[in-house]
Amino acid sequence: MIKRYLVPLILFLLSLLMLIGSQESRMMRASILGRTIFYPFVHSVSSVHSNSQLRDEVKDLKAQLANQTLKTLALQNELKLFSTSLAVAFDTGLEDFEVAEVIGYAGPFHQRNLIVDKGTFHGVSLESPVVSSSGIVGKVINAADTYCVVLPFTNPQFQMPVMDSHTIVQGILQSDLRGTLSMNMIKLGSEISVGDTIVTSNLSRLFPKGYPVGRVKRLKESTDNLFITAEISPFTLVENLEHVFILKDEKRKP
């Protein structure tokens, strides 16, 4: 029974104590009580307030970090795009090109086309040749306002005249359904060897002459013994492309 009223009684006596005496003496007693009897309560309230402030500060810092991370990524992408624009390892012979980012694919793996983020608003037109920093990629076959579809040389539907850069031996570049790239229709007895560099032909109406394509990997005769087929190791790996260059030239005929 006594324990039930003990705490209220103590609080009542402390309240009376705080009402007795001058203001200075009451302030002194309050300070003493705050450092002794009421210290756990005062400390708990202070800790809760401090923790709340810390949570708000941590939240603000996380938001600032996320914002800085996004800015850093944007700057890195701009730097990569700028570096890519300067990375073409051969002379295009054209005055202008549009750097485009690969944003998607369409079709099965060895027959798929590239979707890039530049379209007619950027001066892209049908049949525009597309290259990478290492060599040819393909041509534009569909162009919308803000994107276009590129038919790469890895698609069996792509065909183009090519030639040996050293001996000028001509042939047709085409890929099969397995993804093997070949230079076909080479006349038997033509001067072509493993390791030769294959480039775009002077007969091509798509690319100017001399754009790099790849190297001869192996040679084999056709079943009718009239032609040679050269398997080509391409300079450009289409499946690893991040950016491409869409060449623009008003004088070029499709």
WOHU-V290402 format. One record per residue. N is the residue number from 1. RES is the residue in one letter. SS is DSSP state (H for helix, E for strand, L for the rest). PHI is phi as a letter, one per 40 degrees, with the letter a starting at -180 (* if undefined). Layout:
n->N res->RES ss->SS phi->PHI
n->N res->RES ss->SS phi->PHI
This chain:
n->1 res->M ss->L phi->*
n->2 res->I ss->H phi->c
n->3 res->K ss->H phi->c
n->4 res->R ss->H phi->c
n->5 res->Y ss->H phi->b
n->6 res->L ss->H phi->c
n->7 res->V ss->H phi->c
n->8 res->P ss->H phi->d
n->9 res->L ss->H phi->c
n->10 res->I ss->H phi->c
n->11 res->L ss->H phi->c
n->12 res->F ss->H phi->c
n->13 res->L ss->H phi->c
n->14 res->L ss->H phi->c
n->15 res->S ss->H phi->c
n->16 res->L ss->H phi->c
n->17 res->L ss->H phi->c
n->18 res->M ss->H phi->c
n->19 res->L ss->H phi->c
n->20 res->I ss->L phi->c
n->21 res->G ss->L phi->g
n->22 res->S ss->L phi->c
n->23 res->Q ss->H phi->c
n->24 res->E ss->H phi->c
n->25 res->S ss->H phi->c
n->26 res->R ss->H phi->c
n->27 res->M ss->H phi->c
n->28 res->M ss->H phi->c
n->29 res->R ss->H phi->c
n->30 res->A ss->H phi->c
n->31 res->S ss->H phi->c
n->32 res->I ss->H phi->c
n->33 res->L ss->H phi->c
n->34 res->G ss->H phi->c
n->35 res->R ss->H phi->c
n->36 res->T ss->L phi->b
n->37 res->I ss->L phi->c
n->38 res->F ss->L phi->c
n->39 res->Y ss->H phi->d
n->40 res->P ss->H phi->d
n->41 res->F ss->H phi->c
n->42 res->V ss->H phi->c
n->43 res->H ss->H phi->c
n->44 res->S ss->H phi->c
n->45 res->V ss->H phi->c
n->46 res->S ss->H phi->c
n->47 res->S ss->H phi->c
n->48 res->V ss->H phi->c
n->49 res->H ss->H phi->c
n->50 res->S ss->H phi->c
n->51 res->N ss->H phi->c
n->52 res->S ss->H phi->c
n->53 res->Q ss->H phi->c
n->54 res->L ss->H phi->c
n->55 res->R ss->H phi->c
n->56 res->D ss->H phi->c
n->57 res->E ss->H phi->c
n->58 res->V ss->H phi->c
n->59 res->K ss->H phi->c
n->60 res->D ss->H phi->c
n->61 res->L ss->H phi->c
n->62 res->K ss->H phi->c
n->63 res->A ss->H phi->c
n->64 res->Q ss->H phi->c
n->65 res->L ss->H phi->c
n->66 res->A ss->H phi->c
n->67 res->N ss->H phi->c
n->68 res->Q ss->H phi->c
n->69 res->T ss->H phi->c
n->70 res->L ss->H phi->c
n->71 res->K ss->H phi->c
n->72 res->T ss->H phi->c
n->73 res->L ss->H phi->c
n->74 res->A ss->H phi->c
n->75 res->L ss->H phi->c
n->76 res->Q ss->H phi->c
n->77 res->N ss->H phi->c
n->78 res->E ss->H phi->c
n->79 res->L ss->H phi->c
n->80 res->K ss->H phi->c
n->81 res->L ss->H phi->c
n->82 res->F ss->H phi->c
n->83 res->S ss->H phi->c
n->84 res->T ss->H phi->c
n->85 res->S ss->H phi->c
n->86 res->L ss->L phi->c
n->87 res->A ss->L phi->c
n->88 res->V ss->L phi->c
n->89 res->A ss->L phi->c
n->90 res->F ss->L phi->a
n->91 res->D ss->L phi->c
n->92 res->T ss->L phi->c
n->93 res->G ss->L phi->g
n->94 res->L ss->L phi->b
n->95 res->E ss->L phi->c
n->96 res->D ss->E phi->a
n->97 res->F ss->E phi->a
n->98 res->E ss->E phi->b
n->99 res->V ss->E phi->c
n->100 res->A ss->E phi->b
n->101 res->E ss->E phi->c
n->102 res->V ss->E phi->c
n->103 res->I ss->E phi->b
n->104 res->G ss->E phi->a
n->105 res->Y ss->E phi->b
n->106 res->A ss->E phi->b
n->107 res->G ss->L phi->h
n->108 res->P ss->L phi->c
n->109 res->F ss->H phi->d
n->110 res->H ss->H phi->c
n->111 res->Q ss->H phi->b
n->112 res->R ss->L phi->c
n->113 res->N ss->E phi->b
n->114 res->L ss->E phi->c
n->115 res->I ss->E phi->b
n->116 res->V ss->E phi->b
n->117 res->D ss->L phi->c
n->118 res->K ss->L phi->b
n->119 res->G ss->L phi->b
n->120 res->T ss->H phi->c
n->121 res->F ss->H phi->c
n->122 res->H ss->H phi->b
n->123 res->G ss->L phi->g
n->124 res->V ss->L phi->c
n->125 res->S ss->L phi->b
n->126 res->L ss->L phi->c
n->127 res->E ss->L phi->g
n->128 res->S ss->L phi->c
n->129 res->P ss->E phi->c
n->130 res->V ss->E phi->b
n->131 res->V ss->E phi->b
n->132 res->S ss->L phi->b
n->133 res->S ss->L phi->c
n->134 res->S ss->L phi->b
n->135 res->G ss->L phi->i
n->136 res->I ss->E phi->c
n->137 res->V ss->E phi->b
n->138 res->G ss->E phi->i
n->139 res->K ss->E phi->a
n->140 res->V ss->E phi->c
n->141 res->I ss->E phi->b
n->142 res->N ss->E phi->a
n->143 res->A ss->E phi->b
n->144 res->A ss->L phi->b
n->145 res->D ss->L phi->c
n->146 res->T ss->L phi->b
n->147 res->Y ss->L phi->a
n->148 res->C ss->E phi->a
n->149 res->V ss->E phi->b
n->150 res->V ss->E phi->b
n->151 res->L ss->E phi->c
n->152 res->P ss->E phi->c
n->153 res->F ss->L phi->c
n->154 res->T ss->L phi->c
n->155 res->N ss->L phi->c
n->156 res->P ss->L phi->d
n->157 res->Q ss->L phi->c
n->158 res->F ss->L phi->c
n->159 res->Q ss->E phi->b
n->160 res->M ss->E phi->a
n->161 res->P ss->E phi->c
n->162 res->V ss->E phi->b
n->163 res->M ss->E phi->a
n->164 res->D ss->E phi->c
n->165 res->S ss->L phi->c
n->166 res->H ss->L phi->c
n->167 res->T ss->L phi->b
n->168 res->I ss->L phi->g
n->169 res->V ss->L phi->c
n->170 res->Q ss->E phi->c
n->171 res->G ss->E phi->a
n->172 res->I ss->E phi->b
n->173 res->L ss->E phi->c
n->174 res->Q ss->E phi->a
n->175 res->S ss->E phi->b
n->176 res->D ss->L phi->c
n->177 res->L ss->L phi->c
n->178 res->R ss->L phi->c
n->179 res->G ss->L phi->g
n->180 res->T ss->L phi->c
n->181 res->L ss->E phi->c
n->182 res->S ss->E phi->b
n->183 res->M ss->E phi->b
n->184 res->N ss->E phi->b
n->185 res->M ss->E phi->g
n->186 res->I ss->E phi->c
n->187 res->K ss->E phi->c
n->188 res->L ss->L phi->d
n->189 res->G ss->L phi->g
n->190 res->S ss->L phi->c
n->191 res->E ss->L phi->c
n->192 res->I ss->L phi->a
n->193 res->S ss->L phi->b
n->194 res->V ss->L phi->c
n->195 res->G ss->L phi->g
n->196 res->D ss->L phi->c
n->197 res->T ss->E phi->c
n->198 res->I ss->E phi->b
n->199 res->V ss->E phi->b
n->200 res->T ss->E phi->c
n->201 res->S ss->L phi->c
n->202 res->N ss->L phi->c
n->203 res->L ss->L phi->c
n->204 res->S ss->L phi->c
n->205 res->R ss->L phi->c
n->206 res->L ss->L phi->c
n->207 res->F ss->L phi->b
n->208 res->P ss->L phi->c
n->209 res->K ss->L phi->c
n->210 res->G ss->L phi->g
n->211 res->Y ss->L phi->c
n->212 res->P ss->E phi->c
n->213 res->V ss->E phi->b
n->214 res->G ss->E phi->i
n->215 res->R ss->E phi->b
n->216 res->V ss->E phi->c
n->217 res->K ss->E phi->c
n->218 res->R ss->E phi->a
n->219 res->L ss->E phi->b
n->220 res->K ss->E phi->a
n->221 res->E ss->E phi->c
n->222 res->S ss->L phi->c
n->223 res->T ss->L phi->c
n->224 res->D ss->L phi->c
n->225 res->N ss->L phi->f
n->226 res->L ss->L phi->b
n->227 res->F ss->E phi->b
n->228 res->I ss->E phi->b
n->229 res->T ss->E phi->b
n->230 res->A ss->E phi->b
n->231 res->E ss->E phi->c
n->232 res->I ss->E phi->b
n->233 res->S ss->E phi->c
n->234 res->P ss->E phi->c
n->235 res->F ss->L phi->c
n->236 res->T ss->L phi->b
n->237 res->L ss->L phi->c
n->238 res->V ss->H phi->d
n->239 res->E ss->H phi->c
n->240 res->N ss->H phi->b
n->241 res->L ss->L phi->c
n->242 res->E ss->L phi->b
n->243 res->H ss->E phi->b
n->244 res->V ss->E phi->b
n->245 res->F ss->E phi->b
n->246 res->I ss->E phi->c
n->247 res->L ss->E phi->c
n->248 res->K ss->E phi->b
n->249 res->D ss->L phi->a
n->250 res->E ss->L phi->c
n->251 res->K ss->L phi->c
n->252 res->R ss->L phi->c
n->253 res->K ss->L phi->c
n->254 res->P ss->L phi->c
